[in-house]
Amino acid sequence: MLRSVVRGVGAALPRRIMRNTDFEGIMETSDEWIAQRTGIRQRHIADDTETTASLGEAACRAALANAGLVPGDIDLVLLATSTPNNTFPATAVEIQERLGIRHGFAFDMQAVCSGFVYAVTTADLYLRGGQARRALVIGAETFSRILDWEDRSTCVLFGDGAGAIVLEAAEGQGTISDRGVLAASLRSDGSHKDKLYVDGGPSTTQTVGHLRMQGREVFKHAVGMITDVVEATFAQAQITAADLDWFVPHQANKRIIDASAKKLGIADEKVVITVDLHGNTSAASVPLALSVAVADGRIKQGDLVLLEAMGGGFTWGAVLIRW
Ligand code: ACO
């Protein structure tokens, strides 16, 4: 059977770093408050020349270099983002154009923080269905552009960045030993849409709007939802937490990550944490974390890697990949 195998991974971050202490002069907050509640120490913030498309393009070029491939080898560009350059055309099409790809197809997906997990699952179906042979799956965001910089309860939590992987269709045996995407579970429930949302949009206010969040409510649901889809994914693959080599969760909040790993019985040393460096970069957080753990030699070919995310909607999901 066909499997979607990871050939390469790459990332890109804005040049400017904003540390927790940089907020102290602007609003009533502290490094201690932010770090204790979230694990965040710093985040990257895009300047006027950096956009979701430019960061996405840079992440794609890094992933292609890591894979030993060129843009012409790609026939699907799938971008997970909630902060596109324009309402339309899709920012994926702009990235496709920046890379000089003139064949195949490109489109955006919007599942907020779960976007990358949704996009990997979607690309896997296109590759296994024979619609494409090699996909760039990207998570890229400039959340700094939709933050209310007067609201200390949200603006300290998010950052900008992009990550990408190259997936390639390759023959496998249909067993858990195959390289590639092995199992996935996606969920959403719109009855929670008012807990984390943007208060603007083309069809309502004709503005871009600002991010609004009931932080406690999000926290309350996060661990249960995350563990639910992870357990569904384990059941599909007929594995347990002990079989995992690496757990790469959405990087929103270290307390949510720690509580989820504990409930699932995943050992601390298998958990990849980058929230301290990047803050919450929404759909970019998982591929950014992957790129760090691959670059520093933790994730190696053959390792069993579990990705998960949860975000606005609510949306949530998990994907199991043999690297
Ligand atoms: N600095 C200092 N004080 C602050 C700040 C800040 N940046 N922000 C809020 N406060 C104050 C509040 O005003 C409040 O003060 P009060 O008691 O005088 O009214 C106090 O701190 C407590 O506020 P809470 O919102 O109740 O703080 P809580 O302990 O719940 O922590 C937090 C807030 C960190 C947002 C937490 O709820 C959380 O992590 N929620 C999860 C949300 C999340 O991670 N979302 C990411 C997107 S969703 C996703 O990706 C999964």
Boltz pocket constraint, residues with backbone or C-beta under 6 A from the ligand:
constraints:
  - pocket:
      binder: B
      contacts: [[A, 28], [A, 29], [A, 30], [A, 33], [A, 34], [A, 37], [A, 38], [A, 113], [A, 152], [A, 153], [A, 154], [A, 156], [A, 157], [A, 196], [A, 213], [A, 214], [A, 215], [A, 216], [A, 217], [A, 218], [A, 219], [A, 222], [A, 250], [A, 252], [A, 253], [A, 280], [A, 310], [A, 311], [A, 312]]
      max_distance: 6.0
